[in-house]
């Protein structure tokens, strides 16, 4: 069993396109689980034409305040880094639960024991199946700040069932935030997807630096490849002693399939799948 992360520095580079296409190709001869950990904007189920089934509600701990015990000292508001607690002297605190990340600092500093734990719903887990692929996907509730909690719940579900699969593919969110770190830390190997634009190259370099800090082996896939733009990424990759692992061409057929929500088929995807099967790093 091998866990492969598919990530990219910016949105729109083709992470989900590559993740779903690779899953379809691998699933022809292997058992595959695809985990959509882009929980703020999951879309793998759309590309794979999967009608998701809700399997679990996800909750986050939040504080509640005993107004009879509270002396209005304001210490809880002073330590709240997300400004979820507003304190007015000698009055009970005003709590904005949407901004709370559940860190617990307010409970630690309250010497009156006026803070206790409650919970709020922040997201859901879903499952589905198509193309011989098992899909698990998380979805963060709108306006909630802590997406990595949902990612952790997906990882817990994978951990219980991972021995059933030859390959587990993880489609991460864009960027280098906590939810991406949380997802990539679980992977054995990482495929970074980028595009031949200044923004794409800049952001995938940020991802490369993160992957190196996480001490994960990786390769880079160039999406929307055209020969005249190749130098933009090869020059950057030289700093990291890397070359482009695979090139997905910029062509009409691929764009049409993507626009219709159909997993793409291309020789480049077959090459990536073969390398994954062979355990190439």
C-alpha positions, 0 to 999 in steps of 0.5 A: 500500500502506498499513499500518494499526495497530489498537490500544487501551490495555486488553485487551477493548476490541475491537481484534481484533474491529475488526481482523478485521471491517475485514480482511474488509470490505477484502478484498472488493475489495482484497488484504489482509494481517492481522498479529496482533502480539498475540504473547502472546495471538494470537486473530485466527485464532480469529475468522477460523476459520483453521487456522494453519500453522507457518512459522518458529521464532524464537530469541533470543540468550542468553549461555553461560559458559566455566567454565574461563575464568571467574574468578567476579568477579561483574561479569556479575551486577552488570550484569544488569538482568533478574536472569538471572545470579546470582553467588557469589564465586569460583564460576561464575555461575548463569544463569536463561535464562528471564529473559534478554533478550539485551542482551549487557551480561554479555559486554561487562564480562567481561574474561576472555572467558568469555561467548559467544553461544548461543540459545534458542527463544522463539516461532513464526510462523504463516500462514493464509488465509480470507475472502480474507485472508492472516494472519500471526501470532506467538506468544511462548513461555510465560514468555519476557520479550521479545515485541518480538523476535517482533513484529520477525520479523513485521515482517521477513516483512511487509517482504519481501512488502508490495508484494503488498497494498493494505492491511496491518492490524496488530492490536497487543497491549494497553497501551503496552509495547515490543511495542506501540511496536514494532508501531505504529512500523511503521504509517502510520496508527493506529486506537485502539479504546476502550469507554465506561468509565472504565478504557477512557477512561483507557487509550486516553488513554495510547495517544493520548499514545504515538501522538502521541510516535510522530508517527503520525496517528490516529483513535478508534473507540468500541466498545460505543457507547450514547448515554448513555455517549458524553460520557465519551470526547468530553470527553477527546478535546477535549483532543486536538482529536479527535472519535469517528471511528466508533461500533460499537453495543452490540447483541446481534447483535454479541455473539453473532457474537463469542462464536461466533468470527464476524467482525462485520458492521455499518454502522460497519465499512463506514464505517471500511473506506470511509475507509481505502480513500479514505485519510482520516486 
